[in-house]
């Protein structure tokens, strides 16, 4: 029997799921607090879940990585872990699917509905990842942005999204950027559902684990000068 797995480490917790490829049944779906900078327990945790589910690692032939937006460190670590697990195995397929897709996929939406998945961008900013329901499938709309309190409300007044969604952990940060009336429209989700990454049928198995969502480019500090 073969399986499909998904892993996400884009936020302050890790999420992992496994499904049976033949039946589509979700066999494992779990989250636990963990950040990219403190992820030593990631591999043992995944192996424990697989073992408890009676699944052999080599029988997982599809791997999906949650590609954000979120922590650069976490996304890269998840991608590197999957790259290591699948290295040299020609029978295993990999891909990236935005974490925002998993977040928006738990909503009750109709075909054609527009969705804004909103994340804490730190520094009193929010990250916007736009999606659309295309004939029942949630897909990226190809538009993303970084907004401060100065331009957030104008942005949302101009763009009439059918749905707004965010993680509960980000609600306090979002409240500092958008007004209270807008915040009331948000559907707040407690955890990322990693099985939604597995179920993202629009995304091809391209074996490209570098396709991570960088709405704000990473900042690299140069060496200190004396």
N, CA and C atoms as a LAMMPS dump frame, in Angstrom:
ITEM: TIMESTEP
0
ITEM: NUMBER OF ATOMS
678
ITEM: BOX BOUNDS ff ff ff
-5.0000000000000000e+02 5.0000000000000000e+02
-5.0000000000000000e+02 5.0000000000000000e+02
-5.0000000000000000e+02 5.0000000000000000e+02
ITEM: ATOMS id mol type element x y z
1 1 1 N 0.844 -1.198 0
2 1 2 C 0 0 0
3 1 3 C 0.875 1.243 0
4 2 1 N 0.456 2.259 -0.78
5 2 2 C 1.221 3.495 -0.862
6 2 3 C 0.451 4.634 -0.219
7 3 1 N 1.218 5.66 0.218
8 3 2 C 0.625 6.749 0.984
9 3 3 C 1.114 8.096 0.452
10 4 1 N 0.324 9.138 0.779
11 4 2 C 0.683 10.518 0.473
12 4 3 C 0.762 11.279 1.788
13 5 1 N 1.808 12.077 1.951
14 5 2 C 2.025 12.797 3.206
15 5 3 C 2.19 14.284 2.947
16 6 1 N 1.916 15.077 3.987
17 6 2 C 2.114 16.526 3.92
18 6 3 C 2.714 17.008 5.228
19 7 1 N 3.587 17.998 5.117
20 7 2 C 4.234 18.581 6.292
21 7 3 C 4.239 20.098 6.151
22 8 1 N 3.958 20.776 7.259
23 8 2 C 3.982 22.241 7.264
24 8 3 C 4.695 22.72 8.527
25 9 1 N 5.623 23.658 8.335
26 9 2 C 6.33 24.27 9.456
27 9 3 C 6.47 25.769 9.185
28 10 1 N 5.413 26.363 8.662
29 10 2 C 5.474 27.765 8.266
30 10 3 C 5.156 28.725 9.405
31 11 1 N 4.61 28.199 10.51
32 11 2 C 4.233 29.06 11.627
33 11 3 C 4.877 28.616 12.924
34 12 1 N 4.121 28.726 14.026
35 12 2 C 4.679 28.368 15.323
36 12 3 C 4.289 26.97 15.762
37 13 1 N 3.797 26.16 14.832
38 13 2 C 3.555 24.763 15.112
39 13 3 C 3.802 23.949 13.854
40 14 1 N 4.118 22.676 14.067
41 14 2 C 4.305 21.752 12.96
42 14 3 C 2.995 21.022 12.71
43 15 1 N 2.735 20.714 11.451
44 15 2 C 1.539 19.966 11.073
45 15 3 C 1.948 18.844 10.132
46 16 1 N 1.343 17.667 10.332
47 16 2 C 1.719 16.497 9.532
48 16 3 C 0.49 15.644 9.276
49 17 1 N 0.367 15.145 8.06
50 17 2 C -0.768 14.29 7.707
51 17 3 C -0.319 13.205 6.748
52 18 1 N -1.029 12.086 6.79
53 18 2 C -0.809 10.982 5.858
54 18 3 C -2.163 10.478 5.389
55 19 1 N -2.272 10.2 4.095
56 19 2 C -3.489 9.64 3.522
57 19 3 C -3.149 8.406 2.707
58 20 1 N -4.09 7.48 2.622
59 20 2 C -3.949 6.317 1.753
60 20 3 C -4.19 6.764 0.319
61 21 1 N -3.263 6.492 -0.582
62 21 2 C -3.4 6.943 -1.961
63 21 3 C -4.58 6.264 -2.659
64 22 1 N -4.82 5.008 -2.359
65 22 2 C -5.869 4.27 -3.048
66 22 3 C -7.261 4.737 -2.644
67 23 1 N -7.496 4.863 -1.336
68 23 2 C -8.833 5.209 -0.849
69 23 3 C -9.02 6.696 -0.622
70 24 1 N -7.924 7.413 -0.401
71 24 2 C -8.004 8.825 -0.052
72 24 3 C -8.292 9.08 1.408
73 25 1 N -8.428 8.025 2.19
74 25 2 C -8.72 8.184 3.615
75 25 3 C -7.549 8.824 4.343
76 26 1 N -7.864 9.793 5.214
77 26 2 C -6.837 10.438 6.024
78 26 3 C -6.53 9.541 7.229
79 27 1 N -5.295 9.098 7.337
80 27 2 C -4.89 8.18 8.392
81 27 3 C -4.223 8.888 9.557
82 28 1 N -3.549 9.993 9.286
83 28 2 C -2.867 10.782 10.311
84 28 3 C -3.111 12.252 10.02
85 29 1 N -3.455 13.011 11.023
86 29 2 C -3.524 14.472 10.918
87 29 3 C -3.25 15.026 12.301
88 30 1 N -2.091 15.657 12.45
89 30 2 C -1.67 16.065 13.792
90 30 3 C -0.885 17.366 13.728
91 31 1 N -0.965 18.133 14.806
92 31 2 C -0.166 19.35 14.95
93 31 3 C 0.468 19.362 16.332
94 32 1 N 1.555 20.101 16.459
95 32 2 C 2.174 20.297 17.77
96 32 3 C 2.974 21.587 17.757
97 33 1 N 3.061 22.29 18.901
98 33 2 C 3.835 23.531 18.945
99 33 3 C 5.289 23.282 18.551
100 34 1 N 5.782 24.111 17.648
101 34 2 C 7.164 23.98 17.187
102 34 3 C 7.453 25.144 16.257
103 35 1 N 8.605 25.714 16.361
104 35 2 C 9.013 26.771 15.44
105 35 3 C 10.209 26.309 14.632
106 36 1 N 10.45 26.99 13.536
107 36 2 C 11.562 26.612 12.678
108 36 3 C 12.905 26.653 13.379
109 37 1 N 13.049 27.597 14.307
110 37 2 C 14.334 27.733 15
111 37 3 C 14.48 26.747 16.16
112 38 1 N 13.418 26.026 16.449
113 38 2 C 13.457 25.059 17.54
114 38 3 C 12.794 23.774 17.073
115 39 1 N 13.341 23.215 15.994
116 39 2 C 12.672 22.115 15.317
117 39 3 C 13.413 20.79 15.414
118 40 1 N 14.234 20.623 16.432
119 40 2 C 14.989 19.381 16.568
120 40 3 C 14.073 18.178 16.724
121 41 1 N 12.867 18.41 17.242
122 41 2 C 11.943 17.3 17.479
123 41 3 C 11.106 16.958 16.256
124 42 1 N 11.274 17.689 15.145
125 42 2 C 10.406 17.493 13.991
126 42 3 C 10.515 16.078 13.429
127 43 1 N 11.72 15.638 13.12
128 43 2 C 11.888 14.314 12.52
129 43 3 C 11.436 13.199 13.457
130 44 1 N 11.871 13.173 14.743
131 44 2 C 11.383 12.117 15.65
132 44 3 C 9.873 12.1 15.783
133 45 1 N 9.259 13.291 15.816
134 45 2 C 7.794 13.368 15.942
135 45 3 C 7.104 12.737 14.738
136 46 1 N 7.575 13.058 13.53
137 46 2 C 6.987 12.482 12.328
138 46 3 C 7.172 10.969 12.3
139 47 1 N 8.346 10.498 12.645
140 47 2 C 8.606 9.059 12.646
141 47 3 C 7.738 8.342 13.672
142 48 1 N 7.508 8.965 14.829
143 48 2 C 6.627 8.382 15.84
144 48 3 C 5.198 8.26 15.328
145 49 1 N 4.711 9.317 14.647
146 49 2 C 3.356 9.286 14.108
147 49 3 C 3.211 8.198 13.046
148 50 1 N 4.216 8.091 12.181
149 50 2 C 4.173 7.075 11.132
150 50 3 C 4.186 5.675 11.741
151 51 1 N 5.056 5.472 12.715
152 51 2 C 5.163 4.164 13.359
153 51 3 C 3.871 3.795 14.077
154 52 1 N 3.295 4.774 14.794
155 52 2 C 2.044 4.516 15.507
156 52 3 C 0.909 4.182 14.545
157 53 1 N 0.979 4.698 13.336
158 53 2 C -0.046 4.418 12.343
159 53 3 C 0.202 3.147 11.551
160 54 1 N 1.277 2.436 11.892
161 54 2 C 1.598 1.196 11.195
162 54 3 C 2.02 1.41 9.754
163 55 1 N 2.637 2.56 9.482
164 55 2 C 3.038 2.923 8.125
165 55 3 C 4.553 2.88 8.015
166 56 1 N 5.048 2.321 6.925
167 56 2 C 6.482 2.313 6.68
168 56 3 C 6.866 3.53 5.841
169 57 1 N 7.934 4.191 6.262
170 57 2 C 8.347 5.435 5.614
171 57 3 C 8.543 5.26 4.117
172 58 1 N 9.105 4.146 3.713
173 58 2 C 9.393 3.949 2.295
174 58 3 C 8.122 3.755 1.465
175 59 1 N 6.995 3.549 2.125
176 59 2 C 5.734 3.39 1.399
177 59 3 C 5.029 4.722 1.171
178 60 1 N 5.595 5.822 1.695
179 60 2 C 5.072 7.153 1.393
180 60 3 C 5.737 7.604 0.097
181 61 1 N 4.959 7.65 -0.965
182 61 2 C 5.522 7.93 -2.292
183 61 3 C 5.146 9.309 -2.83
184 62 1 N 4.387 10.086 -2.041
185 62 2 C 4.07 11.463 -2.391
186 62 3 C 4.247 12.334 -1.152
187 63 1 N 4.968 13.436 -1.322
188 63 2 C 5.203 14.365 -0.217
189 63 3 C 4.849 15.78 -0.653
190 64 1 N 4.002 16.44 0.148
191 64 2 C 3.656 17.839 -0.085
192 64 3 C 4.197 18.687 1.048
193 65 1 N 4.858 19.782 0.719
194 65 2 C 5.387 20.709 1.717
195 65 3 C 4.538 21.98 1.714
196 66 1 N 4.072 22.393 2.893
197 66 2 C 3.376 23.669 3.015
198 66 3 C 4.363 24.799 2.804
199 67 1 N 4.109 25.626 1.785
200 67 2 C 5.119 26.598 1.364
201 67 3 C 4.847 28.019 1.822
202 68 1 N 3.932 28.192 2.8
203 68 2 C 3.744 29.499 3.384
204 68 3 C 2.575 30.282 2.815
205 69 1 N 2.545 31.583 3.06
206 69 2 C 3.62 32.405 3.654
207 69 3 C 3.825 32.093 5.136
208 70 1 N 4.992 32.504 5.618
209 70 2 C 5.319 32.259 7.012
210 70 3 C 6.806 32.366 7.259
211 71 1 N 7.268 31.554 8.186
212 71 2 C 8.661 31.569 8.605
213 71 3 C 9.57 31.04 7.503
214 72 1 N 10.519 31.873 7.056
215 72 2 C 11.482 31.416 6.066
216 72 3 C 12.226 30.183 6.576
217 73 1 N 12.654 30.24 7.843
218 73 2 C 13.42 29.134 8.421
219 73 3 C 12.6 27.857 8.44
220 74 1 N 11.36 27.954 8.925
221 74 2 C 10.518 26.768 9.016
222 74 3 C 10.22 26.154 7.664
223 75 1 N 9.887 26.991 6.687
224 75 2 C 9.578 26.468 5.36
225 75 3 C 10.782 25.767 4.749
226 76 1 N 11.946 26.355 4.918
227 76 2 C 13.155 25.751 4.351
228 76 3 C 13.503 24.438 5.05
229 77 1 N 13.296 24.39 6.361
230 77 2 C 13.585 23.164 7.092
231 77 3 C 12.659 22.038 6.664
232 78 1 N 11.379 22.335 6.506
233 78 2 C 10.436 21.309 6.066
234 78 3 C 10.797 20.81 4.669
235 79 1 N 11.128 21.739 3.778
236 79 2 C 11.508 21.356 2.424
237 79 3 C 12.789 20.531 2.421
238 80 1 N 13.753 20.923 3.255
239 80 2 C 15.026 20.193 3.318
240 80 3 C 14.825 18.788 3.874
241 81 1 N 13.929 18.652 4.864
242 81 2 C 13.657 17.338 5.437
243 81 3 C 13.073 16.407 4.379
244 82 1 N 12.092 16.899 3.643
245 82 2 C 11.467 16.068 2.607
246 82 3 C 12.463 15.763 1.494
247 83 1 N 13.293 16.733 1.139
248 83 2 C 14.314 16.49 0.119
249 83 3 C 15.261 15.384 0.562
250 84 1 N 15.614 15.376 1.854
251 84 2 C 16.492 14.331 2.37
252 84 3 C 15.824 12.967 2.376
253 85 1 N 14.56 12.931 2.785
254 85 2 C 13.828 11.665 2.849
255 85 3 C 13.687 11.043 1.469
256 86 1 N 13.465 11.871 0.457
257 86 2 C 13.165 11.363 -0.88
258 86 3 C 14.38 11.312 -1.807
259 87 1 N 15.531 11.718 -1.311
260 87 2 C 16.722 11.792 -2.156
261 87 3 C 17.041 10.437 -2.78
262 88 1 N 17.211 10.442 -4.087
263 88 2 C 17.612 9.23 -4.789
264 88 3 C 16.494 8.242 -5.043
265 89 1 N 15.269 8.563 -4.632
266 89 2 C 14.144 7.653 -4.821
267 89 3 C 13.315 8.109 -6.023
268 90 1 N 13.499 7.473 -7.133
269 90 2 C 12.829 7.882 -8.367
270 90 3 C 11.335 7.618 -8.341
271 91 1 N 10.884 6.799 -7.4
272 91 2 C 9.465 6.453 -7.337
273 91 3 C 8.664 7.396 -6.437
274 92 1 N 9.332 8.383 -5.864
275 92 2 C 8.669 9.311 -4.951
276 92 3 C 8.521 10.677 -5.603
277 93 1 N 7.334 11.268 -5.461
278 93 2 C 7.044 12.582 -6.036
279 93 3 C 6.914 13.618 -4.923
280 94 1 N 7.314 14.853 -5.217
281 94 2 C 7.222 15.933 -4.239
282 94 3 C 6.652 17.189 -4.892
283 95 1 N 6.18 18.107 -4.061
284 95 2 C 5.662 19.392 -4.541
285 95 3 C 5.509 20.337 -3.362
286 96 1 N 5.301 21.597 -3.656
287 96 2 C 4.942 22.602 -2.658
288 96 3 C 3.514 23.072 -2.909
289 97 1 N 2.767 23.269 -1.826
290 97 2 C 1.433 23.86 -1.893
291 97 3 C 1.375 24.951 -0.828
292 98 1 N 0.944 26.163 -1.17
293 98 2 C 0.899 27.225 -0.169
294 98 3 C 0.074 26.842 1.064
295 99 1 N 0.608 27.147 2.226
296 99 2 C -0.119 26.931 3.472
297 99 3 C -1.45 27.669 3.451
298 100 1 N -1.484 28.807 2.764
299 100 2 C -2.717 29.589 2.649
300 100 3 C -3.837 28.784 2.007
301 101 1 N -3.504 27.865 1.107
302 101 2 C -4.52 27.012 0.485
303 101 3 C -5.166 26.126 1.529
304 102 1 N -4.357 25.53 2.41
305 102 2 C -4.898 24.69 3.479
306 102 3 C -5.768 25.503 4.424
307 103 1 N -5.34 26.72 4.717
308 103 2 C -6.101 27.587 5.626
309 103 3 C -7.461 27.932 5.027
310 104 1 N -7.49 28.29 3.749
311 104 2 C -8.736 28.707 3.105
312 104 3 C -9.646 27.532 2.778
313 105 1 N -9.086 26.343 2.669
314 105 2 C -9.875 25.186 2.257
315 105 3 C -10.852 24.704 3.313
316 106 1 N -10.731 25.185 4.538
317 106 2 C -11.678 24.776 5.586
318 106 3 C -12.932 25.653 5.566
319 107 1 N -12.94 26.714 4.757
320 107 2 C -14.089 27.605 4.684
321 107 3 C -15.195 27.01 3.827
322 108 1 N -16.419 27.456 4.08
323 108 2 C -17.533 27.113 3.218
324 108 3 C -17.643 28.188 2.136
325 109 1 N -17.166 27.875 0.95
326 109 2 C -17.139 28.858 -0.133
327 109 3 C -17.842 28.311 -1.362
328 110 1 N -18.23 29.223 -2.241
329 110 2 C -18.851 28.839 -3.494
330 110 3 C -17.956 29.152 -4.668
331 111 1 N -18.262 28.553 -5.802
332 111 2 C -17.456 28.77 -6.997
333 111 3 C -17.43 30.255 -7.354
334 112 1 N -16.221 30.764 -7.584
335 112 2 C -16.033 32.165 -7.922
336 112 3 C -15.759 33.051 -6.729
337 113 1 N -15.924 32.537 -5.502
338 113 2 C -15.688 33.345 -4.31
339 113 3 C -14.213 33.73 -4.198
340 114 1 N -13.982 34.978 -3.794
341 114 2 C -12.623 35.462 -3.559
342 114 3 C -12.303 35.372 -2.072
343 115 1 N -11.065 35.037 -1.758
344 115 2 C -10.639 34.798 -0.383
345 115 3 C -9.319 35.503 -0.134
346 116 1 N -9.201 36.15 1.016
347 116 2 C -7.929 36.709 1.456
348 116 3 C -7.486 35.958 2.704
349 117 1 N -6.397 35.221 2.591
350 117 2 C -5.773 34.596 3.756
351 117 3 C -4.763 35.595 4.309
352 118 1 N -4.903 35.917 5.593
353 118 2 C -4.112 36.999 6.196
354 118 3 C -3.223 36.42 7.291
355 119 1 N -1.962 36.841 7.288
356 119 2 C -0.974 36.339 8.241
357 119 3 C -0.266 37.504 8.911
358 120 1 N 0.239 37.261 10.113
359 120 2 C 1.05 38.257 10.818
360 120 3 C 2.354 38.463 10.058
361 121 1 N 2.589 39.692 9.62
362 121 2 C 3.819 39.996 8.904
363 121 3 C 4.903 40.581 9.791
364 122 1 N 4.615 40.654 11.113
365 122 2 C 5.522 41.273 12.086
366 122 3 C 5.675 42.765 11.779
367 123 1 N 6.299 43.484 12.675
368 123 2 C 6.556 44.919 12.489
369 123 3 C 5.287 45.701 12.142
370 124 1 N 4.158 45.317 12.787
371 124 2 C 2.867 46 12.567
372 124 3 C 2.436 45.972 11.108
373 125 1 N 2.658 44.842 10.457
374 125 2 C 2.221 44.632 9.084
375 125 3 C 1.521 43.276 8.978
376 126 1 N 0.724 43.125 7.936
377 126 2 C 0.087 41.849 7.66
378 126 3 C 0.431 41.404 6.244
379 127 1 N 0.434 40.086 6.031
380 127 2 C 0.687 39.5 4.724
381 127 3 C -0.639 39.035 4.141
382 128 1 N -0.907 39.387 2.901
383 128 2 C -2.138 39.015 2.221
384 128 3 C -1.825 38.015 1.119
385 129 1 N -2.482 36.868 1.174
386 129 2 C -2.361 35.863 0.112
387 129 3 C -3.757 35.651 -0.455
388 130 1 N -3.95 36.007 -1.726
389 130 2 C -5.273 35.955 -2.33
390 130 3 C -5.527 34.597 -3.006
391 131 1 N -6.764 34.103 -2.834
392 131 2 C -7.161 32.829 -3.415
393 131 3 C -8.545 32.964 -4.022
394 132 1 N -8.943 31.943 -4.788
395 132 2 C -10.267 31.936 -5.385
396 132 3 C -10.784 30.499 -5.417
397 133 1 N -12.098 30.349 -5.254
398 133 2 C -12.728 29.05 -5.427
399 133 3 C -13.017 28.882 -6.914
400 134 1 N -12.295 27.969 -7.54
401 134 2 C -12.467 27.721 -8.975
402 134 3 C -13.161 26.377 -9.153
403 135 1 N -14.464 26.439 -9.374
404 135 2 C -15.255 25.22 -9.579
405 135 3 C -15.078 24.233 -8.427
406 136 1 N -15.075 24.758 -7.212
407 136 2 C -14.995 23.911 -6.029
408 136 3 C -13.601 23.647 -5.513
409 137 1 N -12.582 24.139 -6.202
410 137 2 C -11.197 23.944 -5.785
411 137 3 C -10.582 25.279 -5.39
412 138 1 N -9.958 25.337 -4.216
413 138 2 C -9.295 26.555 -3.765
414 138 3 C -7.912 26.624 -4.396
415 139 1 N -7.668 27.704 -5.146
416 139 2 C -6.378 27.865 -5.813
417 139 3 C -5.855 29.277 -5.572
418 140 1 N -4.537 29.476 -5.641
419 140 2 C -3.981 30.826 -5.525
420 140 3 C -4.457 31.713 -6.659
421 141 1 N -4.741 32.975 -6.327
422 141 2 C -5.181 33.938 -7.342
423 141 3 C -4.009 34.671 -7.973
424 142 1 N -2.811 34.473 -7.43
425 142 2 C -1.624 35.08 -8.018
426 142 3 C -1.332 36.491 -7.552
427 143 1 N -2.044 36.955 -6.507
428 143 2 C -1.814 38.301 -5.997
429 143 3 C -1.541 38.228 -4.492
430 144 1 N -0.451 38.856 -4.073
431 144 2 C -0.068 38.879 -2.667
432 144 3 C 0.421 40.277 -2.317
433 145 1 N 0.402 40.615 -1.013
434 145 2 C 0.811 41.968 -0.639
435 145 3 C 1.236 42 0.817
436 146 1 N 1.966 43.047 1.163
437 146 2 C 2.32 43.376 2.543
438 146 3 C 1.665 44.706 2.872
439 147 1 N 0.872 44.754 3.952
440 147 2 C 0.116 45.954 4.284
441 147 3 C 0.42 46.434 5.695
442 148 1 N 0.536 47.752 5.825
443 148 2 C 0.678 48.379 7.137
444 148 3 C -0.681 48.941 7.537
445 149 1 N -0.77 49.461 8.752
446 149 2 C -2.025 50.054 9.218
447 149 3 C -2.418 51.26 8.374
448 150 1 N -1.47 51.906 7.748
449 150 2 C -1.756 53.089 6.942
450 150 3 C -2.503 52.758 5.656
451 151 1 N -2.28 51.561 5.118
452 151 2 C -2.911 51.248 3.826
453 151 3 C -3.836 50.037 3.863
454 152 1 N -3.933 49.357 5.011
455 152 2 C -4.73 48.126 5.068
456 152 3 C -6.213 48.378 4.836
457 153 1 N -6.783 49.35 5.535
458 153 2 C -8.218 49.569 5.417
459 153 3 C -8.611 50.064 4.032
460 154 1 N -7.762 50.903 3.429
461 154 2 C -8.023 51.329 2.058
462 154 3 C -7.997 50.137 1.109
463 155 1 N -7.048 49.252 1.311
464 155 2 C -6.928 48.053 0.486
465 155 3 C -8.201 47.219 0.561
466 156 1 N -8.685 46.963 1.782
467 156 2 C -9.857 46.111 1.935
468 156 3 C -11.142 46.816 1.508
469 157 1 N -11.179 48.141 1.569
470 157 2 C -12.33 48.875 1.048
471 157 3 C -12.395 48.789 -0.47
472 158 1 N -11.226 48.793 -1.1
473 158 2 C -11.162 48.716 -2.552
474 158 3 C -11.364 47.3 -3.076
475 159 1 N -10.933 46.327 -2.275
476 159 2 C -11.019 44.915 -2.69
477 159 3 C -12.09 44.231 -1.855
478 160 1 N -13.214 43.923 -2.421
479 160 2 C -14.335 43.342 -1.687
480 160 3 C -14.249 41.816 -1.703
481 161 1 N -13.462 41.279 -0.784
482 161 2 C -13.318 39.824 -0.7
483 161 3 C -14.586 39.199 -0.134
484 162 1 N -14.919 38.019 -0.651
485 162 2 C -16.076 37.292 -0.122
486 162 3 C -15.766 36.66 1.232
487 163 1 N -14.495 36.34 1.464
488 163 2 C -14.11 35.678 2.715
489 163 3 C -12.749 36.191 3.178
490 164 1 N -12.61 36.338 4.488
491 164 2 C -11.338 36.682 5.12
492 164 3 C -11.028 35.597 6.138
493 165 1 N -9.815 35.082 6.111
494 165 2 C -9.461 33.991 7.009
495 165 3 C -8.064 34.21 7.564
496 166 1 N -7.864 33.801 8.813
497 166 2 C -6.561 33.939 9.464
498 166 3 C -6.46 32.89 10.562
499 167 1 N -5.257 32.675 11.041
500 167 2 C -5.044 31.81 12.194
501 167 3 C -5.352 32.579 13.475
502 168 1 N -5.915 31.887 14.46
503 168 2 C -6.238 32.528 15.733
504 168 3 C -5.016 33.193 16.35
505 169 1 N -3.864 32.546 16.222
506 169 2 C -2.654 33.075 16.841
507 169 3 C -2.255 34.426 16.268
508 170 1 N -2.728 34.737 15.058
509 170 2 C -2.372 35.995 14.4
510 170 3 C -3.4 37.099 14.627
511 171 1 N -4.487 36.785 15.326
512 171 2 C -5.589 37.75 15.431
513 171 3 C -5.186 39.031 16.153
514 172 1 N -4.377 38.919 17.202
515 172 2 C -3.96 40.11 17.942
516 172 3 C -3.101 41.017 17.061
517 173 1 N -2.219 40.428 16.277
518 173 2 C -1.369 41.218 15.389
519 173 3 C -2.2 41.866 14.282
520 174 1 N -3.172 41.131 13.75
521 174 2 C -4.033 41.674 12.699
522 174 3 C -4.875 42.82 13.239
523 175 1 N -5.314 42.71 14.503
524 175 2 C -6.144 43.75 15.119
525 175 3 C -5.409 45.078 15.228
526 176 1 N -4.096 45.045 15.208
527 176 2 C -3.312 46.277 15.272
528 176 3 C -3.219 46.966 13.914
529 177 1 N -3.633 46.263 12.86
530 177 2 C -3.473 46.786 11.505
531 177 3 C -4.806 47.152 10.868
532 178 1 N -5.859 46.362 11.119
533 178 2 C -7.166 46.619 10.507
534 178 3 C -8.134 47.129 11.562
535 179 1 N -9.217 47.766 11.131
536 179 2 C -10.169 48.29 12.103
537 179 3 C -11.07 47.176 12.642
538 180 1 N -11.768 47.47 13.731
539 180 2 C -12.543 46.455 14.444
540 180 3 C -13.663 45.878 13.596
541 181 1 N -14.313 46.703 12.799
542 181 2 C -15.405 46.221 11.958
543 181 3 C -14.919 45.194 10.943
544 182 1 N -13.755 45.439 10.38
545 182 2 C -13.201 44.495 9.417
546 182 3 C -12.784 43.202 10.12
547 183 1 N -12.211 43.336 11.3
548 183 2 C -11.753 42.157 12.03
549 183 3 C -12.909 41.206 12.318
550 184 1 N -14.1 41.734 12.53
551 184 2 C -15.264 40.902 12.822
552 184 3 C -15.637 39.999 11.65
553 185 1 N -15.195 40.337 10.456
554 185 2 C -15.499 39.519 9.28
555 185 3 C -14.585 38.308 9.143
556 186 1 N -13.499 38.288 9.902
557 186 2 C -12.527 37.208 9.764
558 186 3 C -13.054 35.903 10.36
559 187 1 N -12.82 34.826 9.637
560 187 2 C -12.972 33.485 10.174
561 187 3 C -11.621 33.067 10.72
562 188 1 N -11.573 32.848 12.038
563 188 2 C -10.307 32.514 12.686
564 188 3 C -10.197 31.001 12.859
565 189 1 N -9.083 30.45 12.404
566 189 2 C -8.85 29.009 12.416
567 189 3 C -7.769 28.692 13.452
568 190 1 N -8.013 27.666 14.274
569 190 2 C -7.074 27.354 15.355
570 190 3 C -5.78 26.733 14.841
571 191 1 N -5.892 25.79 13.91
572 191 2 C -4.716 25.08 13.409
573 191 3 C -4.78 24.939 11.893
574 192 1 N -3.614 24.833 11.276
575 192 2 C -3.537 24.427 9.882
576 192 3 C -3.969 22.958 9.797
577 193 1 N -4.793 22.636 8.798
578 193 2 C -5.199 21.243 8.565
579 193 3 C -4.296 20.661 7.483
580 194 1 N -3.277 19.875 7.861
581 194 2 C -2.29 19.43 6.862
582 194 3 C -2.875 18.529 5.792
583 195 1 N -3.988 17.836 6.104
584 195 2 C -4.596 16.978 5.089
585 195 3 C -5.105 17.784 3.897
586 196 1 N -5.398 19.081 4.118
587 196 2 C -5.848 19.926 3.013
588 196 3 C -4.727 20.141 1.986
589 197 1 N -3.485 20.052 2.445
590 197 2 C -2.355 20.138 1.515
591 197 3 C -2.321 18.909 0.612
592 198 1 N -2.588 17.746 1.193
593 198 2 C -2.625 16.514 0.404
594 198 3 C -3.728 16.588 -0.648
595 199 1 N -4.865 17.176 -0.261
596 199 2 C -6.051 17.187 -1.118
597 199 3 C -6.029 18.282 -2.183
598 200 1 N -4.962 19.069 -2.241
599 200 2 C -4.866 20.166 -3.222
600 200 3 C -4.55 19.591 -4.597
601 201 1 N -5.574 19.182 -5.304
602 201 2 C -5.377 18.467 -6.561
603 201 3 C -4.94 19.369 -7.714
604 202 1 N -5.07 20.68 -7.55
605 202 2 C -4.674 21.576 -8.651
606 202 3 C -3.157 21.61 -8.841
607 203 1 N -2.407 21.319 -7.773
608 203 2 C -0.945 21.483 -7.8
609 203 3 C -0.27 20.245 -8.382
610 204 1 N 0.603 20.444 -9.362
611 204 2 C 1.291 19.338 -10.014
612 204 3 C 2.444 18.818 -9.159
613 205 1 N 2.794 17.571 -9.395
614 205 2 C 3.951 16.964 -8.731
615 205 3 C 5.19 17.284 -9.566
616 206 1 N 5.781 18.438 -9.274
617 206 2 C 6.884 18.927 -10.105
618 206 3 C 8.257 18.687 -9.491
619 207 1 N 8.284 18.079 -8.297
620 207 2 C 9.539 17.797 -7.598
621 207 3 C 10.372 19.056 -7.352
622 208 1 N 9.698 20.185 -7.212
623 208 2 C 10.37 21.459 -6.939
624 208 3 C 10.052 21.896 -5.514
625 209 1 N 10.975 21.663 -4.601
626 209 2 C 10.774 22.035 -3.2
627 209 3 C 11.364 23.405 -2.877
628 210 1 N 11.696 24.156 -3.915
629 210 2 C 12.195 25.528 -3.715
630 210 3 C 11.095 26.562 -3.962
631 211 1 N 9.897 26.11 -4.338
632 211 2 C 8.807 27.029 -4.699
633 211 3 C 8.079 27.497 -3.437
634 212 1 N 8.781 28.28 -2.625
635 212 2 C 8.251 28.755 -1.349
636 212 3 C 7.689 30.168 -1.515
637 213 1 N 6.714 30.51 -0.67
638 213 2 C 6.019 31.793 -0.788
639 213 3 C 6.773 32.86 -0.012
640 214 1 N 7.427 33.757 -0.729
641 214 2 C 8.131 34.869 -0.111
642 214 3 C 7.418 36.162 -0.491
643 215 1 N 6.371 36.497 0.249
644 215 2 C 5.673 37.75 -0.016
645 215 3 C 6.575 38.93 0.303
646 216 1 N 7.289 38.814 1.411
647 216 2 C 8.331 39.796 1.727
648 216 3 C 9.667 39.102 1.569
649 217 1 N 10.562 39.631 0.742
650 217 2 C 11.851 38.966 0.546
651 217 3 C 12.606 38.81 1.861
652 218 1 N 13.335 37.718 1.948
653 218 2 C 14.164 37.5 3.13
654 218 3 C 15.228 38.594 3.225
655 219 1 N 15.579 38.94 4.445
656 219 2 C 16.591 39.975 4.697
657 219 3 C 17.851 39.281 5.203
658 220 1 N 18.97 39.543 4.531
659 220 2 C 20.228 38.947 4.924
660 220 3 C 21.158 40.046 5.447
661 221 1 N 21.64 39.855 6.647
662 221 2 C 22.55 40.828 7.247
663 221 3 C 23.99 40.476 6.864
664 222 1 N 24.734 41.441 6.456
665 222 2 C 26.129 41.205 6.103
666 222 3 C 26.995 41.079 7.34
667 223 1 N 28.232 40.644 7.168
668 223 2 C 29.135 40.512 8.312
669 223 3 C 29.43 41.847 8.967
670 224 1 N 29.596 41.821 10.253
671 224 2 C 29.877 43.051 10.996
672 224 3 C 31.245 43.579 10.627
673 225 1 N 31.364 44.884 10.55
674 225 2 C 32.657 45.5 10.263
675 225 3 C 33.179 46.161 11.519
676 226 1 N 34.463 46.117 11.652
677 226 2 C 35.106 46.694 12.835
678 226 3 C 35.608 48.088 12.501
